[in-house]
Amino acid sequence: MWTCIESALSVDPHCVRAQLLEARLHQNNGDEKSALRIFKKIALDYHDYIPIVLKKIVESYTKMDRPDRMMLYFKRLMNHHPNLPSALMVLPEWRVEEGDEMLFEHVMQY
């Protein structure tokens, strides 16, 4: 499978489907950091895929037991994508920590 993904990415390095497959393979192999790197790049570069990759990003941060980093990432992503709050509503749950109330209230407005 890796060879097929590598071939696809060598032909078209912007192929989102190949990137998604690569990230999912990393996740399946327990390499959450590599999966996160790819999912974050997709979210940054391809707005239409944000709802898909956000669920995977939550999965990776949850497996790594890093809700603090997840909230920090969402704050940065919201700065980059002003319409993100509606996409964030696909997330299964919100963990609101001290200082995150403003972020949560902003998201809940949408």
N, C-alpha and C positions, 0 to 999 in steps of 0.2 A: 504494500500500500504506500509506503514511504516513497518508493521509486516513482510511482504514478503521480504523487503530489509534487515531488521535486521536478518531474518532467513538465507538469502543467504550469508550475511557477516559473520555470525557465523560459517557457514559451510566452507566458503572460504573467509577469510578476504582480499585476494588479487584479488577478482573478480572485474574487472574494470567495467563491465556492471552494477553491483549492486552499485558501487561507483558513477558512472555517474547518475544513477537514483536517488540516495540519494541526490546528489548535485542539480540536477534539481528540486527535490521536495522542497529543501530549497529555491531555487530561486523562484519557484512558490509561496511559502509562504512568500516571501519578506525578507528572511533571507540571504542576500547577503554575509555576513561575513562567515557563515558556508559553503555556497556554494563555496566561494573562497578558503577556507581552503582545501576542498576536491579536487577541480579542480587543485589547485597548487600541491597537493600531487600526483595526477595522472600524471601531466606534469613532475614532478621530477622522478617518479618511472617507468613510462611507456612511452618511447619515441615515440612509434607509435601513441599514442593518442594526441600528442601535437597539431596538427592542429585542432582537435575537441575541446579540452578544451580551447585553446587560444581564440576562438570566444566567449566562455562562460565567460572567464575571462574578456574580454573586455566588455561584456554586464554588468557584475557585477560592475566593476569599473565605468562604465558609469552611471549606476543607482545610485551609491554612489557618483557621481560627484567627482571622485578622479583620474584625469588623471596623476597627479604627482606620485601617488603611482603605477599606472599602468606602467609608464615608468621606475621607479625604479625596479619594479618586472622584467620587460623585460631585463633590464641590468644584473640583477643577473642571470636570466635564461640563457642568452647568455653566461655568464661565465661558467655555468655548462654544457651547450650543445653547443659546438663550431659550429655545423651545423645548428643551429637554424635560422639564417637569412632567409633561404629559407622557413621555416615554418611560419615565421612572415609575409610573403607576403600574407597570407590568410586574414590578418586583413583588415577591411573595410576602415580604414583611419589611418594616422599617425598624431599625434599632436606633432609637434616639438617645444619644448620650448628652451630657451637659455641654452646652455650646452649640448643639446641632438643632436647637428648637427653631431658629430662624430658617434654616434650610428646610426643615420639615414643614413649617408653616407656608413657606414659599411654594413648595411642591403641592401642598394640599389646596392651594388657591386654584389650581388648574383642574 
